[in-house]
Amino acid sequence: MSEAAQSEITPEQKTYSAVEKNGVVTAIWEMVGNKHLRTIDPRSREGKALLAHYQSQKEAGTQENVQENSASAAGA
């Protein structure tokens, strides 16, 4: 991919997919649409940062669900 094409890609267009084997993340794929840009090692600094961000987002969503359920139970 040329530098001009890469500079046109916004972060919102990129997606990341974790590849798991036996419950362990073995790779992280950086994608734009259906096109595979690169593979990131989950043990690398960038891979660890992506996984940590995912975990923090997942925990935040879990906390929101607990708060919503608590509010619903209190109102019932």
Residue pairs with C-beta under 8 A, 6 or more apart in sequence:
1 37
9 32
13 32
13 33
14 30
14 31
14 32
14 37
15 30
15 31
15 32
16 28
16 29
16 30
16 31
16 40
16 50
17 28
17 29
17 31
18 25
18 27
18 28
18 42
18 51
18 54
19 25
19 26
19 27
19 28
19 29
20 26
25 42
25 51
26 42
27 39
27 40
27 41
27 42
28 39
28 40
28 41
28 42
28 47
28 50
28 51
29 36
29 38
29 39
29 40
30 36
30 37
30 38
30 39
30 40
31 37
40 46
40 47
40 50
41 47
42 48
42 50
42 51
